[in-house]
Amino acid sequence: MLRTEHRLSQGDLAEKMGVSRQSVSKWETGSSVFDLDKLVALSELFDVSLDTL
């Protein structure tokens, strides 16, 4: 939801996070979970709390 609200493609977000587009897809479908450092980076990128994520 946050990715689309910020008008980022999966590829755009992947580039900002230093991961593959496939990783972003797996996060979004629940096939994979975030590493803690990526979760913190996402909260900073989208300016939301970890609880919100």
PyRosetta script that sets phi, psi and omega in degrees:
from pyrosetta import init, pose_from_sequence

init()
pose = pose_from_sequence("MLRTEHRLSQGDLAEKMGVSRQSVSKWETGSSVFDLDKLVALSELFDVSLDTL")
pose.set_psi(1, -48.8)
pose.set_omega(1, -179.2)
pose.set_phi(2, -63.6)
pose.set_psi(2, -37.6)
pose.set_omega(2, 180.0)
pose.set_phi(3, -61.5)
pose.set_psi(3, -46.2)
pose.set_omega(3, -178.3)
pose.set_phi(4, -71.4)
pose.set_psi(4, -34.1)
pose.set_omega(4, 176.8)
pose.set_phi(5, -63.1)
pose.set_psi(5, -31.5)
pose.set_omega(5, 179.0)
pose.set_phi(6, -91.5)
pose.set_psi(6, 8.5)
pose.set_omega(6, 177.3)
pose.set_phi(7, 54.0)
pose.set_psi(7, 47.0)
pose.set_omega(7, 176.4)
pose.set_phi(8, -109.4)
pose.set_psi(8, 137.4)
pose.set_omega(8, 171.9)
pose.set_phi(9, -79.3)
pose.set_psi(9, 168.0)
pose.set_omega(9, 175.7)
pose.set_phi(10, -59.8)
pose.set_psi(10, -37.9)
pose.set_omega(10, 178.3)
pose.set_phi(11, -64.8)
pose.set_psi(11, -40.6)
pose.set_omega(11, 177.9)
pose.set_phi(12, -61.8)
pose.set_psi(12, -47.4)
pose.set_omega(12, -179.6)
pose.set_phi(13, -64.7)
pose.set_psi(13, -41.4)
pose.set_omega(13, 179.0)
pose.set_phi(14, -58.4)
pose.set_psi(14, -43.9)
pose.set_omega(14, 179.6)
pose.set_phi(15, -62.4)
pose.set_psi(15, -44.0)
pose.set_omega(15, 179.6)
pose.set_phi(16, -65.1)
pose.set_psi(16, -32.1)
pose.set_omega(16, -176.9)
pose.set_phi(17, -91.5)
pose.set_psi(17, -11.2)
pose.set_omega(17, -178.6)
pose.set_phi(18, 73.7)
pose.set_psi(18, 33.7)
pose.set_omega(18, 178.6)
pose.set_phi(19, -130.0)
pose.set_psi(19, 176.5)
pose.set_omega(19, 178.1)
pose.set_phi(20, -83.3)
pose.set_psi(20, 159.8)
pose.set_omega(20, 175.9)
pose.set_phi(21, -62.3)
pose.set_psi(21, -33.7)
pose.set_omega(21, 178.8)
pose.set_phi(22, -63.7)
pose.set_psi(22, -35.5)
pose.set_omega(22, 177.0)
pose.set_phi(23, -63.2)
pose.set_psi(23, -44.0)
pose.set_omega(23, 178.8)
pose.set_phi(24, -61.5)
pose.set_psi(24, -43.7)
pose.set_omega(24, 179.0)
pose.set_phi(25, -60.2)
pose.set_psi(25, -43.3)
pose.set_omega(25, 179.6)
pose.set_phi(26, -65.3)
pose.set_psi(26, -37.9)
pose.set_omega(26, 176.7)
pose.set_phi(27, -61.0)
pose.set_psi(27, -44.9)
pose.set_omega(27, -174.9)
pose.set_phi(28, -69.8)
pose.set_psi(28, -29.0)
pose.set_omega(28, -179.8)
pose.set_phi(29, -93.3)
pose.set_psi(29, -5.3)
pose.set_omega(29, 179.9)
pose.set_phi(30, 81.8)
pose.set_psi(30, 10.9)
pose.set_omega(30, 179.4)
pose.set_phi(31, -77.1)
pose.set_psi(31, -16.3)
pose.set_omega(31, -178.8)
pose.set_phi(32, -147.1)
pose.set_psi(32, 156.1)
pose.set_omega(32, 178.6)
pose.set_phi(33, -111.0)
pose.set_psi(33, 158.4)
pose.set_omega(33, -179.6)
pose.set_phi(34, -74.5)
pose.set_psi(34, 146.4)
pose.set_omega(34, 163.8)
pose.set_phi(35, -74.4)
pose.set_psi(35, 153.4)
pose.set_omega(35, -177.4)
pose.set_phi(36, -58.0)
pose.set_psi(36, -41.1)
pose.set_omega(36, -179.3)
pose.set_phi(37, -64.9)
pose.set_psi(37, -34.1)
pose.set_omega(37, 177.7)
pose.set_phi(38, -72.0)
pose.set_psi(38, -36.2)
pose.set_omega(38, 178.0)
pose.set_phi(39, -63.8)
pose.set_psi(39, -43.8)
pose.set_omega(39, 177.8)
pose.set_phi(40, -63.1)
pose.set_psi(40, -43.5)
pose.set_omega(40, 179.4)
pose.set_phi(41, -62.0)
pose.set_psi(41, -40.0)
pose.set_omega(41, 177.8)
pose.set_phi(42, -64.0)
pose.set_psi(42, -41.8)
pose.set_omega(42, -179.7)
pose.set_phi(43, -64.1)
pose.set_psi(43, -36.7)
pose.set_omega(43, 177.6)
pose.set_phi(44, -70.9)
pose.set_psi(44, -42.3)
pose.set_omega(44, -179.6)
pose.set_phi(45, -60.0)
pose.set_psi(45, -44.4)
pose.set_omega(45, -176.9)
pose.set_phi(46, -94.1)
pose.set_psi(46, -0.7)
pose.set_omega(46, 178.3)
pose.set_phi(47, 55.7)
pose.set_psi(47, 49.8)
pose.set_omega(47, 176.0)
pose.set_phi(48, -131.0)
pose.set_psi(48, 161.1)
pose.set_omega(48, 179.0)
pose.set_phi(49, -74.4)
pose.set_psi(49, 161.6)
pose.set_omega(49, 175.6)
pose.set_phi(50, -63.5)
pose.set_psi(50, -33.7)
pose.set_omega(50, 177.7)
pose.set_phi(51, -61.6)
pose.set_psi(51, -37.5)
pose.set_omega(51, 179.2)
pose.set_phi(52, -64.3)
pose.set_psi(52, -40.9)
pose.set_omega(52, 178.5)
pose.set_phi(53, -68.2)
pose.dump_pdb("model.pdb")
